[in-house]
């Protein structure tokens, strides 16, 4: 299975937040939409970075309550350090990258543009689905 198949199943909508929004606003959106990360960009402009729950927790640990008023741009992983994938990447490759780099969300870039986002949950779900299909195929083969 490849990333484009995951996006076909879950859709390619991406929740975004402006770089000048506060950390509290980012946390509120993540909580309300039940997601662990937001892509940072202005409107439909270029990708500026990503902010995750982990980024906000780290800022709270380092800066205390004042971190909540900091702008997203001060807490996010900027685009030049962002780990991404592309639609043709395999689930196994994406899973390995997420594990090795200790990230749970990867923006999907196609032709220099944001095409979606995949989470570790999306990847695990796809891998489980793939494994179940293999088991069913093997069972059908053995039963002949």
N, C-alpha and C positions, 0 to 999 in steps of 0.2 A: 504494500500500500504506500502511496505517496501523499505529500501534503495537500496537493490539489484535490484529492479525493476526500480528505478530511474537511476541507473548506466547502466542498460541494454538499456534504452532509450537514454541517453546522452553519453554513453561511459565511459570508466574508465581511459582515458588518463589524466595525471596530469602534469601540468606545474611546473617545478622545477627550482631552482637557487642554486648555490653553496654558502656556508656560507661566503666565503671570497669575494664575489661580493659586489660592492658598492650599497648603497641605490638608487643612480641614475640609476644603471643598473636594479635593481628590479623595480623601477617605470617605466622605459622605457618598460620593458617586459610586465608589467601589462597594460600599456597604449596600446601598439601595439596589444596585444592579447585580450584586452577588458575583463580582469579579475580583481578581487579585492584582490586576494591573490596568493601566490606562496608557494609551499612546499619547504623546505630547506633541501637539501641533496647533497652529492657528487656523481655524476653519478647515478648509480642505487643502491647506498649504503643505509644504514639505514636512516630513517627519523630523521633529527636533529631539526626540528622545522617548523614554518610557519611564513611568513611575509605578512602583509596585508597593504592596503592603510592606514588604521588607524594607524598602527605602524609607518609608514613613516611620517604621519602628526604629530603625537605626538612627534617624534624626532625633526622635524622642529620647533615645538612650544617650545620645551625645549632647544634645542641646536643651533637653528638658521641655517643659510646656511651651516655651517660646517657638519651638520648631513648628507648631501648628499654624503659626502665622507666616512662616517662610513661604516664598513662592515655589511652585512646583519646579521651576527651572533650577533652583538651588539644591533640590533633593534628587532629581531624576538622573538616570543614566543618559548622558547626551548621545546624540546620533553617531558621533565619531567613535564611541566606545561600545555601541550597540551590537549585540549578537543577533543576527537575523538568519532566516532560511529562505529557500525559494520553493515554488510550487512543485518542482520535480524532485525535491529531496525525499528520501525514503523515511518511513517511520523509524526504522532502526537508526539511521544517521541522526535524525532530530533528537531521538531519545538519548543517544550517546552524547550529543552536544549539550543537551540540558543537564545530563548527569555530570559530565566533566566540568562544565562551566558553572554549575550550581545555580541555574536559572529555571524559572517555571513558565516563562512566557517568551515566545519568539515571534516578532513581527515577520510577516511573509512579504518579501519584496520580489516584484516581477517587473522587469523592464525599468528599474529605477523608481517604481511607484509602490506604495503600500497596497497589497492585495488581500490582506487579512491578518489574523493573528492566531497562533495555536498555543494552547496551554499544555502542561504536562498531563492534565486530565484528559484532554482531547487525544493526546498521543497514546496514553495508556488504554483508553477506550478503543481506539482503532486497533492497537496491538492485540487486545483481548478478542475483539471481533474477528480479526485475521486468524488468530489461533483457534478459535471455535470453528471457523469455517474449515480449517485444515483438519481438525479432529472429525468433523462431520464427513468430510470427503474420505478420510481414511476408514472411518467406520463403514461407510457405504461401500467402499472398495472391498473391505474384508468380508462383509456380508454377501458381496457379490451379487 
